[in-house]
Amino acid sequence: MTDKFEEKEPSDKIKSNQPLSGMQKLLFAMFCWGVQSWNHAGNFKANGYDQKYIDARKAMYTGLVIYGLGIVLFILLLL
């Protein structure tokens, strides 16, 4: 007797509403400047994880704003 284990993919409604975890949001914000992060977010969209895609993009844009403000403040402190 052999048991068959079939991996079932989550239904489309469940997949599209799954949010990112807090750690994933933090990592997307920290590594927002990398091509790999943007491609990973695009893969969420392509695989049907709409909420994860939205959360990843928000986290990356937040990371870009934080990095930008940090650079501006650093330059202002030097002057």
N, C-alpha and C positions, 0 to 999 in steps of 0.2 A: 504494500500500500504506500502510495506516495501522496503526500499532502501538497496541494497547490496553494501557494500564497500569491494572491493577486493584489497588487498595489492599486488601490482605488484613488483616483484623483478627486479632490474636493469638488463639490458642485460649483457651478459658476457664481451663484449668489454668495456662497461662503467664501470663495476665493476673492471675489471683488470687494468684499467688506473687511478683509483682514488688515488690521493696522500694523505698522512697524513697532517693534519693541523699543523701549527707551534706549537700550544700548545701540541698536541699529541706527536710531536717529542721531545719537551722539557721534557715531562713527561717520555717518554721512556728512554731518556738519564739520567734523574735523578734517576729512579728506575730500572736501567739496571741489578742490581744484584739479583733481585727477580725472583723466579720461575714463578710467575703469569705474569710478563711482557713477558717472553719468550713463555709461553703458549698462551698468547693473540696474539702475533705475529704469532705463529703457526696456530691459528684459522683464522687469515686473509688469510693465504695460503690455508687452507682447504676450506674456503668459496669462494675462487676465487678472492680475492683482492690481486693480485700479486704485484702491485706497493706499496700498504700499507705495505705488508710484507717486501719488499725490504727496504723501508724507515724506518720501525721499527727496522730492524736488523742493518742498518747503524747507527741509533741514539743510539741503545744500545751499539754497539761496540765503538762509539765515547764516550759515557758515561764511559765505562770501561777504555778507554785510559785516559780520564780526571781524573778519580778516581786514577788510577795507578800513573800518573804523580804527582798528589797531594800528595800521600803517599810517593813517592820517594823524592820529594822536602821537605816534612816535616821531614823525617828522615835525609836528608842531612843538614837541618838547625839545627837539634839537635846535630849533630856531630860537 
